[in-house]
Amino acid sequence: MSRRVQNGLRQTDMEQQAIASRRLLSASRRYPWYLEKVPLDPSLTLDAAELNWAQRCRGKSIAVLGSGDNQVVFALSGMGAKVTSIDISEQQLMWPVAVLLRSA
């Protein structure tokens, strides 16, 4: 690969990182306030049957497919599960990072 092509790829990577940073900052300013509370009180998101099931998830690795606004991800994480959030929308996947940045 020529040096010119490599430099062009590096520039593209830097531009993509800048775009991702701007999106993350934007998401952190408008995330739902209640997401910070869900790990401490999973009943804000989960009903009684779901809470009963989630008790068995402590310490287990779980993937939440189509995680949307990540309420379930935060609830399971707060209950001790190791959770991976999977969603087709990059914007939806920014919420957990935005919440972590806000609460840090």
N, C-alpha and C positions, 0 to 999 in steps of 0.2 A: 504494500500500500504506500502510495507516495506521501511525502511529508505534508503536502498541500491538502490531501484528502484527510489525513490524520488531524491536522489543525482544524479543518472544517467540522469533523466529528466532535472534537473537544469543544468547539464553540457551541455546537448544537446541544451537547450534554450540559454545558453551563447555562444555556438558555432554558432548557427543560428544568433544571434545578431551580432557577430563578422563578419560573412559572409555578412550580410546586410550592415554593416558599411563600409566594403571594397568596396562593389558594389556601394554604394552611393558616396563614395569618388571618385571612378573611373568615375562614371557618371558626377560628378560635374566638372571634368577636361575636358570632351569632349562634353558637351552639346552644342547645336546650339546657337551661340551668339545672334541671332535675337530674341530668345524667351524673352529676357529681354525687347526688344523694343515693342513687340506685345501688351502688356496691355496699353501702351501709344499711340500706333497707330494701332488700330485693322484693319485698311485697308491694313496692310501688309499681313493679313491672309484672311479677309472676303471681298467678292465683294460687290457692291452697294446694291443688293437685300438682301444679308445676313446682311449687316450693318443696313438696314432699319428694318428688323425683330428683330435684336439684340437690337435695341433701346427700344423695348417693354419688354425686359428681365430685366431691371434695378430693383434690389431689389428682384427678384424672385429666387427661388431655381431651378437649372437646373442640370440634369445629362447628361453628354456627354458619350454615349456608344461607345466603340471601339475608345477611344480618341487618340490612336496612339501617335504622337509626341506632343500632347497637345496644338497645336497652337490655336485651337478653344477655348479650356479651358482658355488660357491666354487672348485671345481677349474678351471673354464674361466676365471674371473676371474684366478686365480693364474697361469694360462698366458698371460695378456695379452689375452684377449678382453674386449669391452665387452658385458656380459651384462645382460639384463632378465629378471627372474623373474616368471612369470605363474602364479597359482594361484587357485582359487576360494575357498580358505580364507584369511581374513584372518590367522588365527593362524599359518599356515605362512609368510606373508609377513613376519611379525614377526621370524622367526629371524635373517635377515641383519642387520637393524637392531640386534637384541640383541647379536649377535656383534661388530658394529662398536663398539657402546657399551662392551662388556666389554674389548675390546682397545685402546681409546683411552686 
